[in-house]
Amino acid sequence: MLSHPSRVVLLDLDGTLTKSDPGIIASVTKAFEELGRPVPDNDELHRFIGPSIMESFQRNGIPAGDELDRAVRIYRHYYSDAAVFDDPNEPGNKVPGRLFNTVYSGIPEQLAKLREAGYYLAIATCKPEPQAIPVCEHFHLTGMVDGVYGASMDTSRLDKDQVIRYCFEHIGYDESAGDKAVMVGDRWTDMDGAMATGIGSIGCRWGYAEPNELEKHKATLIIDTVDQLFDAVTKYFAD
């Protein structure tokens, strides 16, 4: 590992590398059903993708305390353990929510080009790290990047800026030594996390951002399609 990886590309997972809404939404729906609460509408269910699961449950009226803890436990059971959903990659196979998921077309090729060009690639996700790593391993993303960094299972590391700082501490990132980084993601959480840590951001329209979300949260650059990723990263580091 480089002591000072000088050009760091941080990559969000859900909505940036993988189309994960089927598994997340199905697991969230199970949680609301088992709690006996009305399931949010489709637009609100899609807003669960990006922020921490605790934040999203609270936004939908589940108060902090025992009920929130139960909601998170139910969600994590279906997302991580219960193989009850149809596998989109292997029809007839049942998988937990985390594998009810697909890698966006073109992502492996873009990551290969970035690594070949010498960028240090690190996945930085608000998904708890023990959940993120198996997803990355299953979809062979682990071998395409230099590290996977996520939130904690408790409340000590939830927001994207906390995950970014956690990643920087582990890889030896040192801005004072001339290192430079960019956060690539599809939601306001990625743009705000980048701004809070003093780095730039590349917003991806193929994910789950709502109209004008990336502009409102001041993405440095915005791209429409996966095949624009390498060129956008190159442009960011050239400026």
C-alpha positions as CSV (number, residue, x, y, z in Angstrom):
1,M,0.0,0.0,0.0
2,L,1.2,3.5,-0.8
3,S,2.0,5.5,2.3
4,H,0.6,8.6,0.5
5,P,-1.7,7.6,-2.3
6,S,-1.6,10.9,-4.2
7,R,-4.6,10.6,-6.4
8,V,-7.6,9.0,-4.6
9,V,-10.9,8.2,-6.2
10,L,-13.6,7.4,-3.5
11,L,-16.5,5.5,-4.9
12,D,-19.9,5.2,-3.4
13,L,-21.4,1.7,-3.7
14,D,-25.3,1.8,-3.9
15,G,-26.4,3.7,-7.0
16,T,-22.9,4.3,-8.2
17,L,-21.3,0.9,-8.7
18,T,-24.4,-1.3,-8.2
19,K,-28.1,-1.0,-8.9
20,S,-29.1,-2.0,-5.4
21,D,-32.6,-0.7,-5.1
22,P,-34.5,-4.0,-5.4
23,G,-32.8,-5.6,-2.4
24,I,-32.8,-2.5,-0.2
25,I,-36.4,-1.6,-0.9
26,A,-37.6,-5.2,-0.4
27,S,-35.8,-5.4,2.9
28,V,-37.1,-2.0,4.0
29,T,-40.7,-3.1,3.1
30,K,-40.3,-6.3,5.2
31,A,-39.3,-4.1,8.2
32,F,-42.4,-1.8,7.9
33,E,-44.7,-4.8,7.4
34,E,-43.3,-6.6,10.5
35,L,-43.6,-3.5,12.6
36,G,-47.2,-3.1,11.5
37,R,-46.6,0.3,10.0
38,P,-47.7,1.5,6.6
39,V,-45.1,1.0,3.9
40,P,-43.9,4.3,2.4
41,D,-44.7,5.1,-1.2
42,N,-42.2,4.2,-4.0
43,D,-40.6,7.7,-4.1
44,E,-39.9,7.6,-0.4
45,L,-38.6,4.0,-0.5
46,H,-36.0,5.1,-3.1
47,R,-34.9,7.8,-0.6
48,F,-33.6,5.0,1.6
49,I,-30.7,4.5,-0.8
50,G,-27.8,6.6,0.2
51,P,-28.3,7.8,3.8
52,S,-27.8,5.6,6.8
53,I,-30.7,3.2,7.4
54,M,-31.3,4.7,10.9
55,E,-31.7,8.2,9.5
56,S,-34.1,6.9,6.8
57,F,-36.3,5.1,9.3
58,Q,-36.4,8.1,11.6
59,R,-37.4,10.3,8.6
60,N,-40.3,8.0,8.1
61,G,-41.7,8.4,11.6
62,I,-39.9,5.6,13.5
63,P,-38.6,7.2,16.7
64,A,-35.2,6.6,18.3
65,G,-35.4,3.8,20.9
66,D,-36.6,0.3,20.9
67,E,-38.8,0.5,17.8
68,L,-35.9,2.0,15.7
69,D,-33.6,-0.7,17.0
70,R,-36.1,-3.4,16.0
71,A,-36.6,-1.8,12.6
72,V,-32.9,-1.9,11.9
73,R,-32.6,-5.6,13.2
74,I,-35.5,-6.7,10.9
75,Y,-34.0,-4.8,7.9
76,R,-30.5,-6.3,8.5
77,H,-32.0,-9.8,8.8
78,Y,-33.6,-9.6,5.4
79,Y,-30.8,-7.6,3.8
80,S,-27.9,-9.7,5.1
81,D,-29.2,-13.2,6.1
82,A,-32.6,-14.3,4.9
83,A,-32.4,-15.8,1.4
84,V,-36.0,-15.0,0.4
85,F,-35.6,-12.9,-2.8
86,D,-35.2,-14.0,-6.4
87,D,-31.6,-13.6,-7.6
88,P,-31.6,-11.3,-10.7
89,N,-28.3,-12.8,-11.8
90,E,-29.3,-16.5,-11.3
91,P,-33.0,-17.0,-11.9
92,G,-34.5,-19.6,-9.5
93,N,-31.9,-19.0,-6.8
94,K,-32.9,-17.3,-3.6
95,V,-30.7,-14.6,-2.1
96,P,-30.7,-12.1,0.8
97,G,-31.4,-8.4,-0.1
98,R,-27.7,-7.5,-0.4
99,L,-27.4,-9.8,-3.4
100,F,-30.8,-8.8,-4.9
101,N,-28.5,-6.4,-6.8
102,T,-26.5,-6.0,-10.0
103,V,-23.3,-4.2,-11.1
104,Y,-24.0,-1.3,-13.5
105,S,-22.9,-2.2,-17.1
106,G,-19.6,-0.6,-17.9
107,I,-18.4,-0.2,-14.3
108,P,-15.7,-2.9,-14.4
109,E,-14.2,-1.4,-17.5
110,Q,-14.2,2.1,-16.0
111,L,-12.5,0.9,-12.8
112,A,-9.9,-1.0,-14.8
113,K,-9.0,2.1,-16.8
114,L,-8.8,4.2,-13.6
115,R,-6.4,1.7,-11.9
116,E,-4.3,1.4,-15.1
117,A,-3.9,5.2,-15.0
118,G,-2.5,5.0,-11.5
119,Y,-5.5,6.2,-9.4
120,Y,-6.0,4.8,-5.9
121,L,-9.6,3.5,-5.8
122,A,-11.4,3.1,-2.5
123,I,-15.1,2.3,-2.0
124,A,-16.6,4.6,0.6
125,T,-20.1,3.7,1.5
126,C,-22.6,4.5,4.3
127,K,-23.6,0.9,4.2
128,P,-22.1,-0.8,7.3
129,E,-18.7,-2.2,6.4
130,P,-19.5,-5.8,7.4
131,Q,-22.4,-5.7,4.9
132,A,-20.5,-3.9,2.2
133,I,-17.5,-6.2,2.1
134,P,-19.5,-9.4,1.2
135,V,-21.4,-7.5,-1.5
136,C,-18.2,-6.3,-3.0
137,E,-16.7,-9.8,-2.8
138,H,-19.7,-11.4,-4.4
139,F,-19.7,-9.0,-7.3
140,H,-15.9,-9.2,-7.7
141,L,-15.6,-5.5,-6.9
142,T,-13.0,-6.1,-4.2
143,G,-10.4,-7.0,-6.7
144,M,-11.1,-4.0,-8.8
145,V,-10.3,-1.5,-6.0
146,D,-7.6,-0.9,-3.4
147,G,-9.9,-0.9,-0.4
148,V,-13.5,-1.0,0.9
149,Y,-14.5,1.3,3.7
150,G,-18.0,1.6,5.2
151,A,-20.0,2.8,8.2
152,S,-19.9,1.1,11.6
153,M,-22.7,-1.2,12.8
154,D,-23.3,1.2,15.7
155,T,-23.8,5.0,15.6
156,S,-20.2,5.9,15.8
157,R,-19.6,6.2,12.0
158,L,-22.8,6.8,10.0
159,D,-22.4,9.8,7.7
160,K,-20.4,10.0,4.5
161,D,-17.9,12.6,5.9
162,Q,-17.1,10.2,8.8
163,V,-16.6,7.3,6.3
164,I,-14.3,9.5,4.2
165,R,-12.2,10.5,7.2
166,Y,-12.0,6.9,8.3
167,C,-10.8,5.8,4.9
168,F,-8.2,8.6,4.8
169,E,-6.8,7.6,8.2
170,H,-6.4,4.0,7.0
171,I,-4.7,4.7,3.6
172,G,-2.4,7.4,4.9
173,Y,-3.9,10.2,2.9
174,D,-2.1,13.5,3.5
175,E,-3.4,16.7,1.9
176,S,-0.4,18.6,3.2
177,A,1.9,16.3,1.2
178,G,0.0,17.2,-2.0
179,D,-2.5,14.3,-2.0
180,K,-5.8,15.0,-3.8
181,A,-9.1,13.1,-3.7
182,V,-12.6,13.1,-5.2
183,M,-15.8,11.5,-4.1
184,V,-17.8,9.8,-6.8
185,G,-21.5,9.2,-5.9
186,D,-25.1,9.6,-6.8
187,R,-26.8,11.2,-3.8
188,W,-26.6,14.4,-1.7
189,T,-24.9,12.4,1.0
190,D,-21.9,12.0,-1.3
191,M,-21.7,15.6,-2.3
192,D,-22.2,16.9,1.3
193,G,-19.6,14.4,2.6
194,A,-17.1,15.6,0.0
195,M,-17.7,19.2,0.9
196,A,-17.4,18.6,4.6
197,T,-14.0,17.0,4.1
198,G,-12.7,19.6,1.7
199,I,-12.6,17.5,-1.4
200,G,-14.4,17.7,-4.8
201,S,-17.2,15.5,-6.0
202,I,-18.5,13.9,-9.2
203,G,-22.2,13.4,-9.2
204,C,-23.6,10.4,-11.2
205,R,-27.0,10.8,-12.7
206,W,-27.5,7.0,-13.3
207,G,-28.1,6.4,-9.6
208,Y,-30.9,7.6,-7.3
209,A,-30.6,11.3,-7.1
210,E,-33.8,13.3,-7.4
211,P,-34.1,16.1,-10.0
212,N,-31.6,18.9,-9.3
213,E,-30.3,17.1,-6.2
214,L,-26.7,17.0,-7.4
215,E,-26.8,20.7,-8.4
216,K,-28.4,21.8,-5.2
217,H,-25.6,20.0,-3.2
218,K,-22.9,21.6,-5.3
219,A,-21.3,18.6,-7.1
220,T,-18.0,19.7,-8.7
221,L,-18.8,17.8,-11.9
222,I,-21.9,15.9,-13.0
223,I,-22.0,13.0,-15.5
224,D,-24.9,11.3,-17.1
225,T,-23.5,7.8,-18.0
226,V,-21.1,5.3,-16.7
227,D,-18.8,5.6,-19.7
228,Q,-18.1,9.2,-18.8
229,L,-16.5,8.3,-15.4
230,F,-12.9,8.0,-16.5
231,D,-12.9,11.2,-18.4
232,A,-14.5,13.1,-15.5
233,V,-11.9,11.8,-13.0
234,T,-9.1,12.8,-15.4
235,K,-10.6,16.3,-15.8
236,Y,-11.0,16.7,-12.0
237,F,-7.4,15.9,-11.3
238,A,-6.1,18.0,-14.2
239,D,-7.7,21.1,-12.8
